[in-house]
Amino acid sequence: MENLLTVKQLAAKSPAFTEGGIRHLIFHNIDDFRTRCVIKVGAKVMLDADAVSEWLEDHRGGEA
C-alpha cells in the first residue's frame, strides 16, 4: 500500500510532473495512463507509483 500516492503526492515526489499535468494524463487517458496507473476508490484518485514508473519506462526515448 505504500506505493499508492495521491496526485499531489506524486507531483511533490516527482517535480517534473505538475498536478495539472498528471490530471491531464488521467482525464484524457493518454497512452493508457489512467487504465494502467490509477486506482479510484469513491472520489479518491490514487496512483500506483510502480505502475507510473513502468509507464514512464515504456515511453523512454519517445517511443509509445
Secondary structure, 3 states (H helix, E strand, C coil): CCCEECHHHHHHHCCCCCHHHHHHHHHHCHHHHHHHHEEEECCEEEEEHHHHHHHHHHCHHHCC
